[in-house]
C-alpha cells in the first residue's frame, strides 16, 4: 500500500474512475491545467485530455446546469465547486433539478452527478470559503451527502459516489487535505455510502461525529481515557442518509452520547442525530444527549477562528457533563 494524504487519495480515486468509465467527466474552475486550487485534479487533464477534464467559466450556476444536462445524456459528471460557500449560486441545479430527477421522471432518468467541494475551518481562508453547509444539503431529499475524515475513506467513498446513480455531494475538509498520511490501496476499492464506522471502541460514552471533528474527538477520547473513561468514537462518513443502525448500536452499548460537529449549533446534522437517538433509544440513555458545535453566528474571520471553532477541550467538557450526569 502507498502512504497518501487525503488530497492524493482523492486524485487517485478520480484517476481510477476516469480510467474505468469513459463517461466520467471532470470540470470546474481551474481544474484543468492548474489542477484545481488544492491540486486535487493535478495531471488529470494531461493524462485524459481536455474533453474529459476541462475548465469552466467562473460561474457555479453554469457548472450546475452543465452537470444536469450531461447526466441526462448518459455521462457521469464530477463537477468541482471551488469552495462550498459558493454553493448558493448552484442551488437550483442541485435542489431543483438533480435531487428530483429520478422521482420527476418516474425512474426513467437518473442524475449520477458527484459534486466535489472543499470546506471547513482552521486554515484561515477568506470569508465564505470555510462554511459548513452540509446541513443545508442533508435537508434536501434526493441527495446523498458524504464527508470523509481519512485518506482511506476518501478514496473508497469517492469511487462509490461516482458510481452511484443518484446525486452525491462530496465534501472535503480543507484542514485534512495534507495534515497526515495513511496507507491507501493503489488499486480500486469501494466503501458503501450511508455506512458509518466506529473509529474507536468504548463502553462509557459514544461520541458521534464527522469530518475534521473525528480527529478532535479521538484526541478527546484519549485524554478522557487517562481519567478512566472508555469513549467510543463513531464517524458518520455519510451524513445523509444517516447510518441509524450503527448510531443506535453504539448508544445502546454505552448508554451515553454526545454529537460533535464543526457547523453552528443550528446547522449541520447534530440536531437530527440527537432526534433519531431520542426516537429510537431513549430508554437506553443514562443522560441527555448533548451537542458540541460552533456558535450560532456567521463563520468567524480568520483572526477569531481558533476561539470560534469547537476543539478538544470543548469535547472533553461536554463529555464530562454527560459522564457525570
HELIX and SHEET records of a PDB file:
HELIX    1   1 UNK A    6  UNK A   20  1                                  15    
HELIX    2   2 UNK A   44  UNK A   48  1                                   5    
HELIX    3   3 UNK A   60  UNK A   72  1                                  13    
HELIX    4   4 UNK A   84  UNK A   90  5                                   7    
HELIX    5   5 UNK A   91  UNK A   91  1                                   1    
HELIX    6   6 UNK A   92  UNK A   97  3                                   6    
HELIX    7   7 UNK A   98  UNK A  100  5                                   3    
HELIX    8   8 UNK A  101  UNK A  104  1                                   4    
HELIX    9   9 UNK A  134  UNK A  138  1                                   5    
HELIX   10  10 UNK A  151  UNK A  163  1                                  13    
HELIX   11  11 UNK A  174  UNK A  176  5                                   3    
HELIX   12  12 UNK A  213  UNK A  225  1                                  13    
HELIX   13  13 UNK A  244  UNK A  254  1                                  11    
HELIX   14  14 UNK A  270  UNK A  281  1                                  12    
HELIX   15  15 UNK A  282  UNK A  284  5                                   3    
HELIX   16  16 UNK A  302  UNK A  304  5                                   3    
HELIX   17  17 UNK A  305  UNK A  308  1                                   4    
HELIX   18  18 UNK A  312  UNK A  323  1                                  12    
SHEET    1   A 2 UNK A   2  UNK A   4  0                                        
SHEET    2   A 2 UNK A 182  UNK A 184 -1                                        
SHEET    1   B 7 UNK A  53  UNK A  55  0                                        
SHEET    2   B 7 UNK A  24  UNK A  28  1                                        
SHEET    3   B 7 UNK A  76  UNK A  81  1                                        
SHEET    4   B 7 UNK A 114  UNK A 119  1                                        
SHEET    5   B 7 UNK A 168  UNK A 173  1                                        
SHEET    6   B 7 UNK A 144  UNK A 147  1                                        
SHEET    7   B 7 UNK A 238  UNK A 240 -1                                        
SHEET    1   C 5 UNK A 197  UNK A 200  0                                        
SHEET    2   C 5 UNK A 231  UNK A 235 -1                                        
SHEET    3   C 5 UNK A 205  UNK A 209  1                                        
SHEET    4   C 5 UNK A 257  UNK A 264  1                                        
SHEET    5   C 5 UNK A 290  UNK A 294  1                                        
END                                                                             
